[in-house]
Amino acid sequence: MTTQADFTEEEWTRLERAPFVAGMAISIADPGGPIEAVKETSATLKSVLAAAERAERAEGGELVTAIAQSAAADARARKNPLAGFKPRGAMAGEQVLEELRAVQGILAAKATPEETAAFGDFIVQTAQAAADAAKEGGFMGFGAEQVSKGEQQMLDKLREVFPAAPAG
């Protein structure tokens, strides 16, 4: 099993912040108002906390649990989960994807394929929770959609970065 000791401090920090970066990706994909941003951020945090509290259920789950527990501990200590990562400007969405591709590369180099797939599932589920957290568009709730076109496109890109594990 791969553990925190297998990663440098910088790599571990990037792994910890990856679910928050994925949540940020959804917010960047279709910026709503402040209420939507709070709901998406809250859903991201809830997803991380839930993963931290779940028992390891499948092979590869122990690494995801360790990462989620570490990220949750930092969040409870009021540490900024995105410290050191500040995408800016029109290219913020691409900067987020580049960061997540780098995280995928770190995992692919050091973790087992099962652990890498489990982490990818965790990231995509976290992003999906953020996308599902707030309706987008419409007027006073009428005509709004649960997951906007921009959010769905970002989810699709995240699934490309973190492809599902092959059935075996």
N, C-alpha and C positions, 0 to 999 in steps of 0.2 A: 504494500500500500504506500502511496505517495503521501508525504506529510509536509508540514510547514518547513521543516528542516531541509527539505529538498529544494527550496526556493530562496533566492536572495530576499533581503528586506524589501527592496523596490518591487520585485516580482510579486511578493505576497501582498503588498499594498495595492498593486494593480488588480490582483485577483479579488481582493476585498471590495474594491470600489466598482468592479465590473457590473454588478447588478444595479447599482445606482446610475452608472453610465447608461445602461440599457433603458432604465426608466427615463433618464434625461433624453435619450434618443426619441422616445415617444412624444415628449413635450416639445422637442425641437421640430419634429415632423409635422405637427399641426398645432402651432401655438394658439392656445385659447386664452381666456382671461385668467385672472389670479385664482379664481375658485377652481377652475379646471386644473391649474398647475398644482394647487395644494392637494386636490384629490389624487392626482397622478403620483405625486411625491409620497403621499400617505400610503397609497397602494403598494408602491415600491418598497417602502420600509416594512409594511406588514408582510409582504412576501419574503423579505429577508429574515424577519423575526420568526415567521412560520417555519422556514427552512431550518433555522437554528434550533428550533424546538422539536423538530421531527427526529425520530430515531432513524438511524441508517436503515434503509429498506432494501437497497439493491447494491450490487457490486458497484463500486465507484461512488457510492453515497457518502462514505466516510469523509472523503476529501471535501465534497460540497458542504457537508455538515460543519466541518472544521472551519471552512472559509466563511460560511454564513454565521457561525457562532462568533468568530473573530470580528466580523463586520458589525454584528448586532451589539457586541460588547462596546465597540467604539461608538456606535450610535447612542447607546444608553449613557455613555460617558460624555455625550454631547460633542463628540469630535466630528468635524465636517467630513462626511464620507467621500466627498469629491475633492478633498484637499490636494493641491498639486495638479489638478486637471481642470482647465478652464477653456473650453472651446469658444471661439469667438467668430462673429461676423457671418457672412453668407455661407461660409464653408463649415459651419459648426456641425452640421449633420455628418459630413464626410470625416471631420476630425473625430467624432464619436465612433464612427465605424472603423476608422484606422486604429483607435485605441482598443476596440474590441477584437479586431483582427490580431493585434499584437498580443493580447491576452490569450487568444486561441493558440497562437504560435508558442507562447510560453508553456501552455498546458500540453500541447502536442509533443513538445520536446522533452517534458519531464514527467508527465503523468501517463497512466495506462490509457489505452483507447476507451475503456469503460468509464474511467474517471473523467476523461475529456468529454465524452458524450453526456454523462450525467451533469457535468457543469454546464454544458451547452443547453441542456433541457431546462436547468434552473434559470439560466439567463433569459431564455425565450419565454418561460412561464412568468418571470418577473416583468418582462416587457409587456406581455399580454395582460397581466393584472393592471398595469399602469394604463394601457389602452382601454381596458374595460371600465376603468374607474369613473370616467366622466363622459357624458355625452358631448358631442362637438357640433357646432353650427346651430342652425335653426334660430327661432325667435321665441324667447320666453319658454323654451322647452319644446315648442312645436316644430316639427321637421328636423329635429336633431337626430344624429346617428350615433350609435354606441361606439363604433370604431370608424373613424373617418378614413377617407381614401389615403391621405398622407400617412396616417398611422399604420394602415394596413401595408402600405408600400415599405415602411420602415420595418415592420414585423417580418415581411418577406426577406428584406435584406439581412436582418438578424438571423433568420433561418439559414441563409446562405453562408453566413460567417460561422454559425454553429449548427451544422447539419445534424439531423437525427441519427442516432446510432443504427447501423444496419441490424435487421432482425437476425437473431442467430440462435 
